[in-house]
Amino acid sequence: MASEKVLSRLKIKKRVRAKVFGNPEKPRLSVYRSNNDIYAQLIDDTTGKTLLSFSSRTKGFDKAKSTKSDKSFIVGKQLAETATANGISHIVFDRNGYLYHGRVKRLAEGAREGGLIF
């Protein structure tokens, strides 16, 4: 049985996903955050394919002693750099039911600094 907090997030997620849609020109940047790590994917919703993904658990990610917020910023920045190398510059941001605050906000800031346009 899911907690009330999780059910609330899923309800918000459903409401957000009704409005946010990614296509090949403007893929959707979906964010998932667990207790320790953060995951980000660029998704083309027309074909249902993940174009690119990056997380704080990805091989080669520098796990130096840093806060979870710092890790989020680095994930966003590295995802943006990889996306721009693959020819993606414009995206649609999907916060996945989470508040635009803390780690989710830091990931978005890192993505913007890396060159992605929301």
ABEGO torsion letter per residue (X at the ends): XBBAAAAAAAAAAAAAAAABBBBAABBBBBBBBBAABBBBBBBBAAAGBBABBBBAABBGBBABBBBAAAAAAAAAAAAAAAAAAAGBABBBBBAGGBBBBEAAAAAAAAAAAAGBBX
